[in-house]
Amino acid sequence: SRPLKKEKISVASEVNGILIHIKLYVIFCQFYLIVSFIFYSSEKELQVLRGENRKNMMLSVALLAISAFFYYTFIY
């Protein structure tokens, strides 16, 4: 069998490859931070909307109960 030839890669091209990987990793980290922030702020907005929705439902049930009370008291 033939001996395996090792490819000669210059130090500059190795450093270049490492720099490219680092730049891609930094871009990925920035993207991840932006997406995480958007998700976190969306989750906070959803919690606020759920609270408002719950409050509005309680108000509508209370108004329905009051209107039913007045209906049966004065009209029925």
C-alpha positions as a printed Julia matrix, in Angstrom:
76×3 Matrix{Float64}:
   0.0    0.0    0.0
   1.04   3.54  -0.66
   1.95   5.87   2.18
  -0.67   8.54   2.77
   0.35  11.97   1.61
  -0.48  14.77   3.99
  -1.73  17.89   2.33
   0.4   20.87   3.01
  -1.8   23.69   4.22
  -0.26  27.03   4.88
  -0.63  28.61   8.29
  -2.3   31.63   6.72
  -5.06  29.53   5.16
  -5.61  27.7    8.47
  -5.88  31.02  10.3
  -8.2   32.26   7.57
 -10.44  29.22   8.04
 -10.5   29.71  11.8
 -11.38  33.41  11.38
 -14.22  32.51   9.04
 -15.58  30.04  11.6
 -15.31  32.65  14.36
 -17.13  35.25  12.24
 -19.9   32.78  11.45
 -20.18  31.88  15.13
 -20.44  35.56  16.1
 -23.16  36.1   13.49
 -25.02  33.05  14.8
 -24.75  34.32  18.39
 -26.09  37.74  17.4
 -28.99  36.12  15.55
 -29.71  33.87  18.55
 -29.74  36.87  20.92
 -32.1   38.81  18.66
 -34.48  35.85  18.31
 -34.36  35.21  22.07
 -35.18  38.86  22.79
 -38.09  38.85  20.33
 -39.43  35.62  21.84
 -39.09  36.99  25.4
 -40.84  40.27  24.57
 -43.59  38.42  22.7
 -44.11  36.17  25.72
 -44.4   39.22  28.0
 -46.96  40.82  25.65
 -48.93  37.57  25.59
 -49.04  37.51  29.4
 -50.37  41.08  29.44
 -52.99  40.23  26.82
 -54.07  37.12  28.73
 -54.52  39.22  31.87
 -56.59  41.8   29.99
 -58.63  39.05  28.35
 -59.35  37.46  31.74
 -60.38  40.85  33.15
 -62.7   41.51  30.19
 -64.3   38.08  30.55
 -64.95  38.68  34.25
 -66.47  42.07  33.42
 -68.74  40.61  30.75
 -69.91  37.84  33.1
 -70.61  40.42  35.81
 -72.58  42.58  33.36
 -74.52  39.53  32.2
 -75.38  38.65  35.8
 -76.47  42.23  36.55
 -78.61  42.42  33.42
 -80.19  39.04  34.23
 -80.91  40.25  37.78
 -82.62  43.43  36.5
 -84.51  41.47  33.85
 -85.96  39.01  36.37
 -86.55  41.73  38.98
 -88.32  44.38  36.9
 -89.46  42.84  33.61
 -90.26  39.2   34.33
